Amino acid sequence: MSSSEPRRSIATVCLSGTLEDKLTAAARAGFDGVEIFENDLIASSWSAKEIGEHCAELGLSIDLYQPFRDFEAVPPDVLARNLRRAELKFDVMEQLGADTMLVCSSVSPDAVDDDDLAAEQLHLLAERAAARGLRIAYEALAWGRFVNTYEHSWRIVRRAAHPALGLCLDSFHILSRGSDPAAIRTIPGEKLFFLQLADAPRLQMDVLQWSRHHRLFPGQGAFDLTAFTGHVLAAGYRGPLSLEVFNDVFRQADPAPAAVDAMRSLLALQETLGVTDLPPAPALSGHAFVELSVAGEAERPVADALRGLGFTETGHHRSKPVRLWQQGDARILLNSSGSSAGASVGAVAVESADPVVSARRAQRLLAPILPRTHRAGEADLSAIAAPDGTSVFFCRTGAETGDSWLGDFAVTGAPGGGAGVTGIDHLALTQPFDHFDEAALFYRAVLGLEPEPMTEFAAPFGLVRSRTVADPSGRVRIALESALLRRGDWAPGVREPQRVALATDDALASARRMRELGAPLLDIPGNYYDDLDARLAPDPELLTALRQESVLYDRDEHGELLHFFTVVLGGRVFFEVVQRIGGYAGDGAANSPIRMAAHRRQREANRPTSA
């Protein structure tokens, strides 16, 4: 971290496990400090002093102790009990080595709607804290009984007028209520004691449930955290950027990768704020290749399918069991060195204007660098691991670069006439449900791809979430999909499908040619075309051709899409052929349930019957 960058902190509530697990994960991910969530401390077998010492050993400061609830605007007898409780928590803070305590606005039935009383009692609490060298950060909960906006909490803090009393600003509490954060700039920086950051999807639901179950790390939701944080920094805030995320997935996930995901989100946010020395993401210009792992009996049907799609085997690797298939600028590598049966997408390579800088940026963003062995004279490609284990290569293709990976392949043939495929349009990878948001952030931060709006569609086996990330030119596109896991016999036959989408300028001609070549194309039922006629009324001749070739169709205000599919190969991989007309940039999500049902029928039809 450079001297100009803010410190980075994380609340222990963001992570799963015991407090010891959380602190270790936070330190290994590179956080500077932590917020100790009270429940984590209570459940720990370590004393507060031991926790403080352990944090110091890990290089973590304890930036906040939280939360202290239901304090202000209460009757005298309740206030007396609250002050006693506070003094005992101050004892804990001194042992921890923490100097700031978070006080949430009250939700207690004992509280009354009286700003003067709230200010008076918070002044008294701040006086007690200051006597012990501590501070109080007052936070407006979005569901606070009377104080639920930052503007209201600031009026009370200003009225209390104590130097040891300031504000804690939480992006979720402010943005979930639709408050305008611009007025934060008018608050004196010295009164902004702490900043907590959380993103979230836009949902229409009770704000308390929204907060406790659906918060996300910055960059994973719909909030404009760049503008929000910019207002806070412009006001003069100089404390840490801290994450406080309540999320059902994170609370159950391995804390180590979750902490890395959290750190990556802050690094990416800092980049948008211009407060980082992270190298900019080099421009990407396309998919260099997709590598399929084809072990055992899966290699032959995949190779046969490629041949049917018009591909030609043009080379084999000089030192590895990898074969290159090519058509136009579409390159598919078949790697038979894997140990597990079936076919899967093992790697994707993107064309980078500067592969070295791409790899350096990836490493700064905590992407795992994959060790690779290569012989003298072979290209030294930089490779990183995506959250789902897919390898991502940064490379340049073409003899003019002098370091093209194509030089590693001995030529065995030249691309033939093919079937109209011009390149790779996009790649679609199903993500484990608990890695969906992490994957979108990974590709956004590491590769510089921008996420498109998330879509959901009802598939034969449940609701599927889909989100595409793409570069500004649309030449690198990765569609991320996810669905909840089903257990038992009633489950999709393909749990985590992957598809490679190939581009063509004429989908109907490509479909006809591929059928002639014996490609295992998927048949689409007539009901779909009857409905297509009713919904979109395409030209009758086009509709007839679509029906004959089992080509699906979609249209929006920007253009049209024609696309068709192969059957599933090797257990989970299939190909799509895509023609985009005009400015159509989607993935034909409306047709996905049709394709899924057709894949199911095809699998059932080919399933061996018992004697």
HELIX and SHEET records of a PDB file:
HELIX    1   1 THR A   12  CYS A   14  5                                   3    
HELIX    2   2 LEU A   19  ARG A   28  1                                  10    
HELIX    3   3 GLU A   38  ALA A   43  1                                   6    
HELIX    4   4 ALA A   48  LEU A   58  1                                  11    
HELIX    5   5 PRO A   76  LEU A   96  1                                  21    
HELIX    6   6 ASP A  115  ALA A  130  1                                  16    
HELIX    7   7 TYR A  150  ALA A  160  1                                  11    
HELIX    8   8 SER A  171  LEU A  175  1                                   5    
HELIX    9   9 PRO A  181  THR A  186  5                                   6    
HELIX   10  10 GLY A  189  LYS A  191  5                                   3    
HELIX   11  11 VAL A  207  HIS A  214  1                                   8    
HELIX   12  12 LEU A  225  ALA A  234  1                                  10    
HELIX   13  13 PRO A  255  LEU A  273  1                                  19    
HELIX   14  14 GLY A  296  ALA A  298  5                                   3    
HELIX   15  15 GLU A  299  GLY A  308  1                                  10    
HELIX   16  16 PRO A  355  ARG A  364  1                                  10    
HELIX   17  17 ALA A  399  THR A  401  5                                   3    
HELIX   18  18 TRP A  405  ASP A  408  5                                   4    
HELIX   19  19 PHE A  433  HIS A  435  5                                   3    
HELIX   20  20 PHE A  436  LEU A  447  1                                  12    
HELIX   21  21 ALA A  507  GLU A  516  1                                  10    
HELIX   22  22 GLY A  526  LEU A  536  1                                  11    
HELIX   23  23 PRO A  540  GLU A  549  1                                  10    
HELIX   24  24 ALA A  589  ASN A  591  5                                   3    
HELIX   25  25 SER A  592  ASN A  606  1                                  15    
SHEET    1   A 9 ARG A   8  ALA A  11  0                                        
SHEET    2   A 9 GLY A  33  PHE A  37  1                                        
SHEET    3   A 9 SER A  61  PHE A  68  1                                        
SHEET    4   A 9 THR A 100  CYS A 104  1                                        
SHEET    5   A 9 ARG A 135  GLU A 139  1                                        
SHEET    6   A 9 LEU A 165  ASP A 170  1                                        
SHEET    7   A 9 LEU A 192  LEU A 197  1                                        
SHEET    8   A 9 LEU A 241  LEU A 243  1                                        
SHEET    9   A 9 ARG A   8  ALA A  11  1                                        
SHEET    1   B 8 SER A 382  ALA A 385  0                                        
SHEET    2   B 8 SER A 391  CYS A 395 -1                                        
SHEET    3   B 8 GLY A 342  SER A 352  1                                        
SHEET    4   B 8 LEU A 284  ALA A 295 -1                                        
SHEET    5   B 8 ALA A 330  ASN A 335  1                                        
SHEET    6   B 8 VAL A 322  GLN A 327 -1                                        
SHEET    7   B 8 THR A 312  HIS A 317 -1                                        
SHEET    8   B 8 PHE A 409  VAL A 411 -1                                        
SHEET    1   C 8 GLU A 450  PRO A 451  0                                        
SHEET    2   C 8 GLY A 462  ALA A 470 -1                                        
SHEET    3   C 8 ARG A 477  SER A 482 -1                                        
SHEET    4   C 8 VAL A 421  THR A 430  1                                        
SHEET    5   C 8 GLN A 498  THR A 504 -1                                        
SHEET    6   C 8 VAL A 573  GLY A 582  1                                        
SHEET    7   C 8 GLY A 559  PHE A 565 -1                                        
SHEET    8   C 8 LEU A 552  ARG A 555 -1                                        
SHEET    1   D 3 GLU A 450  PRO A 451  0                                        
SHEET    2   D 3 GLY A 462  ALA A 470 -1                                        
SHEET    3   D 3 THR A 455  ALA A 459 -1                                        
END                                                                             
